[in-house]
Amino acid sequence: TEFKTTEVGHMTKKREMAQEIFDAMMDGAVEDLRKSGMGGDEIYTIGLGVRQPLFTGGALLSAYGAAKHGARAGELRARRAEDQLRYDVTQGYVGLVQARSALGVMRDMEAQVSRHLSDAEAMYEQGMILESEILAARVRMSAVELERMRAEHMADVAEAALAFVMGVEVDTGIEPT
């Protein structure tokens, strides 16, 4: 019991000393104002305040953690967008290469069928094959021409898609290497 009384008495003494120091400082400040000609009947008030939360229930740490995670999420979204762009450009490039390759195959096939048709017409003129065989060769030639046109269209679409993904004009003329 005596320990508590001494401790309380000690704390009271410290508090009294702090109050005396504060009062002296304030009296000195008021006296300085009066000496500078600003005193007199006028009353001036000077204040200084500090607010610091003592207990927030973890709200500050939670807000800090949320901000940190939000920043990380933003970085990951940006990286995902970059990765998606790389993927889209790669897919567009591969699609263009495939479409151009298919077009090359169709042009080769068209040339081959055209030679076959020429040979068949020469053979027909010499009486070596029937007219139905010439007609079948012409039908085949028309089908190959149609497929070549489709391949050209697909190559144009693939080039336009790649240009779009890359952000360049569609009529730029992209040549895969």
BAZA-816589 format. One line per field, with one value per residue: residue number from 1; residue in three letters; x, y, z of N, C-alpha, C in turn. Coordinates in steps of 0.02 Angstrom, whole numbers, plus 50000, padded with zeros to 5 digits. Layout:
N
k: [NUM; ...]
r: [ALA; ...]
nxx: [X; ...]
nyy: [Y; ...]
nzz: [Z; ...]
caxx: [X; ...]
cayy: [Y; ...]
cazz: [Z; ...]
cxx: [X; ...]
cyy: [Y; ...]
czz: [Z; ...]
END
This chain:
177
k: [1; 2; 3; 4; 5; 6; 7; 8; 9; 10; 11; 12; 13; 14; 15; 16; 17; 18; 19; 20; 21; 22; 23; 24; 25; 26; 27; 28; 29; 30; 31; 32; 33; 34; 35; 36; 37; 38; 39; 40; 41; 42; 43; 44; 45; 46; 47; 48; 49; 50; 51; 52; 53; 54; 55; 56; 57; 58; 59; 60; 61; 62; 63; 64; 65; 66; 67; 68; 69; 70; 71; 72; 73; 74; 75; 76; 77; 78; 79; 80; 81; 82; 83; 84; 85; 86; 87; 88; 89; 90; 91; 92; 93; 94; 95; 96; 97; 98; 99; 100; 101; 102; 103; 104; 105; 106; 107; 108; 109; 110; 111; 112; 113; 114; 115; 116; 117; 118; 119; 120; 121; 122; 123; 124; 125; 126; 127; 128; 129; 130; 131; 132; 133; 134; 135; 136; 137; 138; 139; 140; 141; 142; 143; 144; 145; 146; 147; 148; 149; 150; 151; 152; 153; 154; 155; 156; 157; 158; 159; 160; 161; 162; 163; 164; 165; 166; 167; 168; 169; 170; 171; 172; 173; 174; 175; 176; 177]
r: [THR; GLU; PHE; LYS; THR; THR; GLU; VAL; GLY; HIS; MET; THR; LYS; LYS; ARG; GLU; MET; ALA; GLN; GLU; ILE; PHE; ASP; ALA; MET; MET; ASP; GLY; ALA; VAL; GLU; ASP; LEU; ARG; LYS; SER; GLY; MET; GLY; GLY; ASP; GLU; ILE; TYR; THR; ILE; GLY; LEU; GLY; VAL; ARG; GLN; PRO; LEU; PHE; THR; GLY; GLY; ALA; LEU; LEU; SER; ALA; TYR; GLY; ALA; ALA; LYS; HIS; GLY; ALA; ARG; ALA; GLY; GLU; LEU; ARG; ALA; ARG; ARG; ALA; GLU; ASP; GLN; LEU; ARG; TYR; ASP; VAL; THR; GLN; GLY; TYR; VAL; GLY; LEU; VAL; GLN; ALA; ARG; SER; ALA; LEU; GLY; VAL; MET; ARG; ASP; MET; GLU; ALA; GLN; VAL; SER; ARG; HIS; LEU; SER; ASP; ALA; GLU; ALA; MET; TYR; GLU; GLN; GLY; MET; ILE; LEU; GLU; SER; GLU; ILE; LEU; ALA; ALA; ARG; VAL; ARG; MET; SER; ALA; VAL; GLU; LEU; GLU; ARG; MET; ARG; ALA; GLU; HIS; MET; ALA; ASP; VAL; ALA; GLU; ALA; ALA; LEU; ALA; PHE; VAL; MET; GLY; VAL; GLU; VAL; ASP; THR; GLY; ILE; GLU; PRO; THR]
nxx: [50042; 50097; 50191; 50113; 50059; 50173; 50212; 50102; 50109; 50232; 50205; 50110; 50189; 50275; 50183; 50140; 50259; 50276; 50165; 50197; 50310; 50253; 50160; 50250; 50315; 50210; 50174; 50290; 50284; 50170; 50211; 50317; 50244; 50176; 50282; 50321; 50229; 50107; 50021; 49925; 49756; 49709; 49680; 49774; 49786; 49877; 49900; 49936; 49921; 49917; 49867; 49857; 49815; 49789; 49742; 49682; 49623; 49688; 49662; 49744; 49857; 49794; 49744; 49864; 49916; 49818; 49834; 49962; 49943; 49852; 49932; 50021; 49931; 49896; 50019; 50028; 49915; 49956; 50066; 50002; 49926; 50030; 50084; 49973; 49964; 50086; 50058; 49945; 50004; 50098; 50012; 49943; 50049; 50090; 49971; 49968; 50083; 50046; 49931; 49986; 50071; 49977; 49916; 50023; 50033; 49909; 49924; 50027; 49959; 49858; 49933; 49982; 49862; 49818; 49916; 49889; 49760; 49789; 49867; 49769; 49677; 49755; 49770; 49638; 49611; 49687; 49616; 49633; 49571; 49410; 49276; 49212; 49311; 49388; 49297; 49285; 49414; 49412; 49313; 49378; 49484; 49415; 49370; 49492; 49538; 49442; 49471; 49600; 49569; 49499; 49603; 49686; 49604; 49598; 49732; 49742; 49652; 49717; 49835; 49781; 49726; 49842; 49906; 49815; 49823; 49954; 49945; 49964; 49938; 49817; 49845; 49981; 50067; 50133; 50271; 50310; 50456]
nyy: [49941; 50061; 50077; 50104; 50227; 50308; 50300; 50360; 50485; 50524; 50530; 50632; 50739; 50751; 50786; 50909; 50982; 50982; 51056; 51180; 51214; 51225; 51330; 51432; 51444; 51484; 51604; 51675; 51684; 51762; 51876; 51912; 51945; 52056; 52144; 52165; 52253; 52206; 52168; 52218; 52263; 52173; 52002; 51862; 51702; 51557; 51400; 51226; 51068; 50891; 50740; 50574; 50414; 50297; 50167; 50070; 49955; 49876; 49930; 50022; 49945; 49849; 49928; 49972; 49848; 49812; 49913; 49884; 49756; 49791; 49869; 49770; 49687; 49772; 49778; 49644; 49636; 49720; 49650; 49534; 49586; 49623; 49496; 49437; 49515; 49480; 49345; 49355; 49422; 49326; 49219; 49278; 49296; 49163; 49116; 49193; 49146; 49012; 49029; 49091; 48988; 48888; 48953; 48955; 48816; 48795; 48873; 48804; 48684; 48728; 48763; 48638; 48566; 48643; 48616; 48481; 48490; 48554; 48455; 48355; 48414; 48420; 48285; 48250; 48318; 48241; 48129; 48035; 48030; 48036; 48159; 48179; 48161; 48273; 48369; 48334; 48365; 48504; 48540; 48503; 48594; 48715; 48698; 48697; 48825; 48898; 48858; 48911; 49047; 49058; 49029; 49139; 49239; 49202; 49220; 49358; 49400; 49348; 49423; 49552; 49536; 49515; 49637; 49721; 49678; 49711; 49846; 49922; 49998; 49919; 49900; 49893; 49789; 49654; 49551; 49394; 49322]
nzz: [50000; 50038; 49938; 49824; 49862; 49869; 49736; 49671; 49731; 49679; 49541; 49543; 49582; 49471; 49374; 49422; 49410; 49271; 49235; 49292; 49216; 49090; 49113; 49141; 49019; 48938; 49001; 48977; 48838; 48822; 48886; 48801; 48688; 48734; 48757; 48627; 48582; 48549; 48645; 48777; 48787; 48699; 48658; 48625; 48553; 48550; 48481; 48480; 48417; 48422; 48352; 48382; 48353; 48481; 48490; 48363; 48333; 48242; 48119; 48049; 48015; 47938; 47834; 47778; 47737; 47644; 47548; 47505; 47450; 47352; 47268; 47224; 47158; 47053; 46985; 46945; 46861; 46758; 46711; 46669; 46564; 46476; 46451; 46390; 46275; 46213; 46189; 46103; 45993; 45956; 45924; 45816; 45727; 45703; 45648; 45530; 45465; 45445; 45365; 45252; 45212; 45181; 45074; 44983; 44959; 44897; 44782; 44719; 44699; 44614; 44501; 44466; 44438; 44334; 44237; 44221; 44168; 44046; 43986; 43978; 43889; 43774; 43751; 43729; 43610; 43525; 43527; 43626; 43752; 43832; 43817; 43939; 44031; 44012; 44054; 44189; 44233; 44214; 44307; 44423; 44417; 44434; 44565; 44635; 44606; 44676; 44808; 44818; 44813; 44933; 45021; 44996; 45045; 45181; 45215; 45200; 45300; 45413; 45411; 45429; 45557; 45634; 45613; 45675; 45810; 45835; 45825; 45710; 45548; 45444; 45310; 45305; 45266; 45310; 45323; 45365; 45439]
caxx: [50000; 50142; 50223; 50065; 50053; 50233; 50210; 50051; 50138; 50286; 50172; 50079; 50243; 50297; 50129; 50142; 50318; 50261; 50116; 50233; 50352; 50207; 50135; 50305; 50325; 50153; 50181; 50345; 50261; 50123; 50253; 50353; 50195; 50163; 50342; 50326; 50178; 50046; 49983; 49874; 49689; 49694; 49696; 49799; 49788; 49921; 49886; 49971; 49889; 49939; 49821; 49887; 49772; 49824; 49720; 49635; 49597; 49722; 49638; 49800; 49896; 49752; 49742; 49930; 49920; 49773; 49866; 50020; 49916; 49822; 49987; 50045; 49880; 49903; 50078; 50011; 49870; 49996; 50106; 49956; 49910; 50088; 50087; 49918; 49984; 50136; 50023; 49904; 50048; 50126; 49959; 49932; 50106; 50085; 49914; 49988; 50130; 50007; 49887; 50029; 50094; 49920; 49908; 50075; 50014; 49853; 49950; 50062; 49908; 49825; 49979; 49984; 49798; 49817; 49957; 49851; 49705; 49819; 49885; 49707; 49649; 49796; 49755; 49571; 49616; 49716; 49569; 49657; 49527; 49341; 49258; 49193; 49372; 49406; 49250; 49304; 49475; 49392; 49279; 49432; 49521; 49373; 49370; 49558; 49539; 49401; 49509; 49654; 49540; 49486; 49668; 49708; 49562; 49620; 49797; 49728; 49621; 49770; 49879; 49744; 49721; 49907; 49917; 49771; 49851; 50017; 49930; 49987; 49886; 49802; 49876; 50054; 50102; 50177; 50304; 50342; 50523]
cayy: [50000; 50118; 50082; 50137; 50296; 50342; 50305; 50409; 50549; 50539; 50550; 50697; 50788; 50759; 50821; 50979; 51013; 50992; 51111; 51241; 51229; 51247; 51395; 51480; 51453; 51523; 51672; 51707; 51698; 51818; 51934; 51930; 51978; 52122; 52185; 52183; 52302; 52173; 52146; 52266; 52237; 52120; 51934; 51819; 51632; 51515; 51331; 51174; 51005; 50829; 50684; 50510; 50362; 50249; 50099; 50071; 49888; 49846; 49961; 50051; 49890; 49819; 49974; 49968; 49784; 49815; 49955; 49845; 49703; 49824; 49887; 49707; 49665; 49814; 49755; 49580; 49649; 49748; 49594; 49490; 49620; 49615; 49426; 49426; 49546; 49436; 49285; 49374; 49435; 49261; 49182; 49311; 49281; 49092; 49112; 49221; 49099; 48954; 49049; 49101; 48922; 48856; 48987; 48928; 48748; 48800; 48898; 48747; 48636; 48758; 48756; 48567; 48548; 48678; 48576; 48419; 48509; 48566; 48389; 48319; 48444; 48398; 48214; 48248; 48338; 48185; 48073; 47984; 48025; 48057; 48227; 48179; 48167; 48344; 48406; 48320; 48404; 48574; 48547; 48500; 48658; 48766; 48686; 48717; 48898; 48922; 48846; 48960; 49111; 49054; 49033; 49209; 49277; 49185; 49252; 49429; 49407; 49335; 49482; 49607; 49522; 49527; 49710; 49750; 49662; 49748; 49917; 49957; 50002; 49854; 49895; 49900; 49737; 49618; 49493; 49353; 49297]
cazz: [50000; 50041; 49871; 49781; 49884; 49848; 49662; 49654; 49751; 49632; 49479; 49555; 49583; 49401; 49339; 49446; 49381; 49200; 49231; 49307; 49158; 49037; 49131; 49134; 48947; 48913; 49029; 48941; 48770; 48827; 48903; 48739; 48645; 48762; 48746; 48557; 48567; 48527; 48703; 48796; 48800; 48651; 48680; 48571; 48573; 48509; 48498; 48443; 48434; 48388; 48363; 48366; 48382; 48524; 48474; 48307; 48322; 48184; 48057; 48012; 47985; 47886; 47777; 47748; 47702; 47586; 47498; 47479; 47407; 47294; 47222; 47194; 47110; 46994; 46949; 46913; 46805; 46703; 46683; 46633; 46501; 46433; 46430; 46343; 46212; 46181; 46166; 46046; 45936; 45935; 45889; 45752; 45683; 45683; 45603; 45465; 45433; 45423; 45309; 45193; 45191; 45148; 45010; 44939; 44939; 44850; 44718; 44688; 44676; 44556; 44444; 44448; 44408; 44269; 44190; 44208; 44122; 43980; 43958; 43962; 43829; 43717; 43739; 43701; 43539; 43488; 43531; 43673; 43810; 43820; 43836; 44010; 44070; 44008; 44097; 44259; 44246; 44220; 44372; 44474; 44412; 44464; 44637; 44660; 44603; 44732; 44869; 44818; 44832; 45005; 45055; 44991; 45092; 45249; 45226; 45209; 45366; 45463; 45410; 45459; 45629; 45664; 45611; 45727; 45876; 45842; 45827; 45650; 45496; 45414; 45243; 45313; 45229; 45356; 45293; 45417; 45420]
cxx: [50044; 50176; 50177; 50060; 50113; 50232; 50160; 50077; 50192; 50256; 50140; 50132; 50267; 50245; 50130; 50201; 50306; 50214; 50151; 50276; 50309; 50182; 50189; 50318; 50270; 50156; 50235; 50323; 50214; 50162; 50291; 50306; 50182; 50222; 50347; 50271; 50113; 50002; 49926; 49809; 49671; 49716; 49717; 49803; 49833; 49908; 49925; 49939; 49916; 49888; 49855; 49842; 49813; 49805; 49669; 49608; 49628; 49702; 49695; 49842; 49858; 49750; 49809; 49937; 49877; 49803; 49924; 49995; 49883; 49876; 50014; 49996; 49884; 49963; 50063; 49963; 49908; 50038; 50062; 49937; 49968; 50094; 50033; 49934; 50036; 50103; 49983; 49947; 50078; 50073; 49945; 49987; 50103; 50027; 49930; 50035; 50092; 49964; 49928; 50056; 50038; 49908; 49961; 50059; 49958; 49876; 49988; 50011; 49872; 49869; 49981; 49920; 49792; 49858; 49921; 49794; 49732; 49838; 49822; 49676; 49688; 49780; 49685; 49572; 49645; 49672; 49589; 49611; 49458; 49330; 49240; 49255; 49397; 49361; 49266; 49366; 49459; 49355; 49331; 49471; 49480; 49373; 49436; 49564; 49499; 49438; 49568; 49628; 49524; 49551; 49695; 49669; 49585; 49688; 49788; 49698; 49674; 49817; 49845; 49738; 49787; 49922; 49876; 49801; 49915; 50005; 49956; 49930; 49878; 49837; 49951; 50092; 50154; 50205; 50338; 50409; 50537]
cyy: [50063; 50131; 50121; 50211; 50336; 50352; 50358; 50479; 50572; 50564; 50618; 50752; 50802; 50800; 50895; 51016; 51029; 51050; 51178; 51262; 51256; 51317; 51449; 51495; 51498; 51595; 51710; 51726; 51758; 51881; 51958; 51966; 52049; 52169; 52207; 52232; 52270; 52154; 52193; 52231; 52180; 52052; 51893; 51748; 51595; 51443; 51283; 51108; 50947; 50776; 50621; 50457; 50313; 50177; 50104; 50002; 49855; 49877; 49990; 49997; 49856; 49863; 49974; 49903; 49783; 49857; 49919; 49791; 49732; 49844; 49825; 49682; 49707; 49794; 49689; 49589; 49676; 49693; 49547; 49521; 49615; 49544; 49410; 49455; 49504; 49374; 49300; 49387; 49370; 49220; 49212; 49296; 49210; 49083; 49138; 49174; 49038; 48971; 49059; 49034; 48885; 48887; 48962; 48859; 48751; 48826; 48842; 48697; 48663; 48751; 48684; 48546; 48582; 48641; 48511; 48433; 48520; 48500; 48351; 48348; 48423; 48325; 48207; 48266; 48283; 48123; 48020; 47977; 48051; 48129; 48231; 48186; 48240; 48384; 48395; 48359; 48478; 48587; 48547; 48566; 48714; 48760; 48710; 48793; 48928; 48914; 48895; 49028; 49113; 49061; 49105; 49252; 49264; 49217; 49327; 49443; 49397; 49395; 49542; 49597; 49535; 49602; 49743; 49739; 49702; 49824; 49956; 49957; 49934; 49846; 49903; 49849; 49702; 49557; 49453; 49327; 49231]
czz: [50000; 49974; 49823; 49798; 49861; 49772; 49641; 49672; 49703; 49566; 49486; 49553; 49512; 49363; 49359; 49415; 49308; 49191; 49243; 49248; 49101; 49050; 49121; 49060; 48919; 48938; 48992; 48871; 48771; 48842; 48841; 48691; 48669; 48749; 48673; 48537; 48546; 48585; 48718; 48810; 48752; 48678; 48619; 48597; 48524; 48529; 48454; 48465; 48393; 48404; 48340; 48396; 48423; 48506; 48418; 48291; 48260; 48118; 48016; 47979; 47929; 47824; 47741; 47707; 47640; 47531; 47465; 47431; 47345; 47243; 47187; 47143; 47046; 46952; 46911; 46855; 46745; 46671; 46643; 46565; 46451; 46406; 46379; 46275; 46176; 46152; 46103; 45984; 45910; 45897; 45821; 45703; 45658; 45635; 45533; 45429; 45406; 45363; 45245; 45167; 45154; 45079; 44960; 44914; 44887; 44782; 44681; 44660; 44614; 44493; 44420; 44412; 44340; 44217; 44171; 44158; 44052; 43947; 43937; 43898; 43767; 43701; 43708; 43627; 43496; 43491; 43580; 43735; 43791; 43843; 43911; 44055; 44069; 44054; 44171; 44278; 44254; 44286; 44429; 44475; 44445; 44541; 44668; 44659; 44661; 44799; 44875; 44839; 44907; 45045; 45052; 45041; 45164; 45264; 45237; 45279; 45421; 45467; 45443; 45535; 45664; 45666; 45666; 45797; 45888; 45844; 45768; 45599; 45462; 45347; 45246; 45271; 45272; 45320; 45348; 45392; 45452]
END
